[in-house]
Each structure stands twice: as structure tokens, then as C-alpha cells.
Amino acid sequence: MQTQKQNEQSELVRFSVTVPEDLLNEFESDYYSENRENRSEAIRNLMRGYIASERWKTGDKEIFATVTIVYDHHIPELTGDLTAAQHDYGELIICSTHVHINHATCLECVITKGLSSEIQKFISRLKNIRGVKSLNVNVSSEI
């Protein structure tokens, strides 16, 4: 394996991977169709995504998660319940953004950082609030 320095943070390691030709062709077809030029960066992004996914599953690792909630703000007590949940899990929340989609529907993004098990408890609480139309989670890590 060959190594080189990257921004004085860590060494890059060169390694080879053997894959079926049709798998590589399909990957590169999709990859380059998105106007990307660097296969190594694509592999690094896939590895980071895998690590974040595994950290999410284990529950005992620190992660970042963006929680996107769409809800009907006309439902009685919904906004109070959302606010109470965010206050109860305030140590996880970095920030939140609220957008009015239309007269009845709102979208809220909550950016969190903490143990995945704690973020999952927060999400479970949000999912149980009457009037939440959808809840999506995007998980990242510092890798």
C-alpha cells in the first residue's frame, strides 16, 4: 500500500479492489452521469456513509442526524408537543429551522448531535405525536 499526506490530517492509503467488470461499469456510469470525476472520492463517500449507518445501528457512537418533520399545525397540541420534545432532548439539538409549506402544513428540520441511541429515542417520541405527516432522518458522522 502506498501512502501520502492529505491536508496534514491523515495519510491517504492507496489500495486496490477487485470487482466484476459489469459492477464497475454500472457504478461508473451512474457516478460519472452526476458530473463527478474522482473515483477515489466516490469510494471515500461510500465508506463514510457505511460507517455512519453502522454507528446509527449500534446506538453507542456519536453521530449527526438531520430530522425532517412535516406536520399539520392545525392539529390541537401538536406544536406544543413538538416544542416539549425538543426541550426534553435539548442536549442533542444543535439547531432547528421551521418553514411554512402552505396554510396548514409546516416543515421543520432539526439538526442533532449525540449518541445514536439517544437520537433514536428523540425520533421515536416525535413519531408518536398526532399530526406528524412524515418524518425522515439523514445520518452522518465526523469521518
C-alpha positions in Angstrom: 0.0 0.0 0.0 1.2 3.5 -0.8 0.5 6.4 1.4 0.6 10.2 1.1 -0.4 13.2 3.3 -3.8 14.8 2.9 -4.1 18.3 4.4 -1.8 17.3 7.4 -4.9 15.4 8.9 -4.2 11.8 8.0 -2.4 9.8 5.4 -4.1 8.6 2.3 -3.6 4.9 1.7 -3.6 3.5 -1.9 -5.2 0.0 -2.2 -6.7 -2.0 -5.0 -10.1 -3.5 -5.2 -11.2 -6.3 -7.4 -14.8 -6.2 -8.6 -16.8 -7.7 -11.5 -16.5 -5.6 -14.7 -20.2 -5.1 -15.0 -20.5 -3.9 -11.5 -17.7 -1.3 -12.1 -19.2 -0.3 -15.4 -22.6 0.3 -13.8 -21.1 2.2 -10.8 -19.0 4.4 -13.1 -21.9 5.0 -15.5 -24.1 6.3 -12.6 -21.2 8.0 -10.9 -20.0 10.0 -14.0 -23.5 10.8 -15.0 -23.6 13.0 -11.9 -20.7 15.1 -13.2 -18.2 13.7 -10.8 -14.6 13.0 -11.9 -12.8 11.3 -9.0 -13.4 7.6 -8.3 -11.5 7.7 -5.1 -13.7 10.4 -3.6 -16.8 8.3 -4.6 -15.3 5.3 -2.7 -14.5 7.5 0.3 -18.1 8.9 0.4 -19.5 5.3 0.2 -17.2 4.3 3.1 -18.3 7.3 5.2 -21.9 6.5 4.5 -21.4 2.9 5.6 -19.6 4.0 8.8 -22.4 6.5 9.7 -25.0 3.8 9.0 -23.2 1.3 11.3 -22.9 3.9 14.0 -26.6 4.6 13.7 -27.3 0.9 14.2 -25.1 0.3 17.2 -26.5 3.1 19.3 -23.3 3.8 21.3 -21.5 6.0 18.9 -21.7 9.8 18.4 -23.4 10.8 15.1 -25.1 13.8 13.5 -28.6 13.4 12.2 -30.9 15.7 10.4 -34.6 15.0 11.3 -37.1 16.4 8.8 -40.7 16.6 10.1 -43.8 17.6 8.0 -46.9 18.2 10.0 -50.3 19.8 10.1 -50.0 22.7 12.6 -53.8 22.9 12.9 -53.9 19.7 15.0 -54.6 20.6 18.6 -51.5 20.5 20.9 -49.2 19.3 18.1 -46.9 22.4 18.1 -46.7 22.3 21.9 -45.8 18.5 21.8 -43.1 19.2 19.2 -41.7 22.0 21.3 -41.8 19.9 24.5 -40.0 17.0 22.8 -37.3 19.4 21.6 -36.8 20.9 25.0 -36.7 17.4 26.6 -33.9 16.4 24.2 -32.3 19.8 24.0 -28.8 18.5 24.8 -28.9 16.7 21.4 -30.2 19.6 19.3 -27.8 21.9 17.5 -30.4 24.0 15.7 -33.8 23.8 14.0 -35.5 25.5 11.1 -39.2 26.0 10.5 -40.8 26.5 7.1 -44.4 27.2 6.2 -45.3 24.9 3.2 -48.9 26.2 2.9 -51.7 27.4 5.2 -52.0 24.1 7.1 -48.6 22.3 6.6 -45.2 23.1 8.1 -41.8 21.5 7.6 -39.2 21.5 10.4 -35.6 20.4 10.2 -33.8 19.6 13.5 -30.1 19.1 13.4 -28.8 16.8 16.2 -25.5 15.5 17.5 -25.2 12.8 20.1 -25.3 9.1 20.7 -27.4 7.4 18.1 -29.5 5.6 20.8 -30.5 9.0 22.3 -31.3 10.5 18.9 -33.4 7.4 18.2 -35.4 8.0 21.4 -36.0 11.6 20.3 -37.2 10.4 16.9 -39.5 7.8 18.4 -41.1 10.5 20.6 -41.6 12.7 17.5 -43.2 9.8 15.5 -45.8 9.3 18.2 -47.1 12.9 18.0 -50.5 13.1 16.5 -50.5 15.2 13.3 -46.9 14.4 12.1 -47.4 13.5 8.4 -43.9 12.4 7.7 -40.5 12.1 9.5 -37.2 11.4 7.7 -33.8 11.0 9.1 -30.4 11.6 7.4 -27.4 10.3 9.4 -23.8 11.5 9.1 -20.7 11.1 11.2 -17.5 13.1 11.5 -15.5 10.6 9.4 
